[in-house]
Amino acid sequence: MASGIGFKGTNRCFPFWEDYQQCYFSSNDKTHSDCSPAREDYLECLHHFKEIARVRAIQAVERQNYAKSKANGTDHKIISLTGEKGS
């Protein structure tokens, strides 16, 4: 990561990068394992792995509830978290 300032201003993940970088260079541990929480925060900001996993888990439960409601004859709507139309 360079300066963190681009055409539209500061990058949204730049503060996380600064925290990780500060931890990395101040760490006395050669493996920098004490910086893993800061690294995880930075990577989550970039790629949203944990957020995507959580959304998928919620959607799976929604689909199960919808299937159970169809079997029971009750009315359960699927909530769309991605902007797609639910069944």
CORWOHU-V625351 format. One line per field, one symbol per residue. psi: psi as a letter, one per 20 degrees, with the letter a starting at -180 (. if undefined). A space follows every 50 residues. Layout:
psi->???
This chain:
psi->pchipahjbpqhihhhggggggggiipiphikhijhghgggghhhgikgh ggggghgghghghghgghhghijropqpppijiqpr.
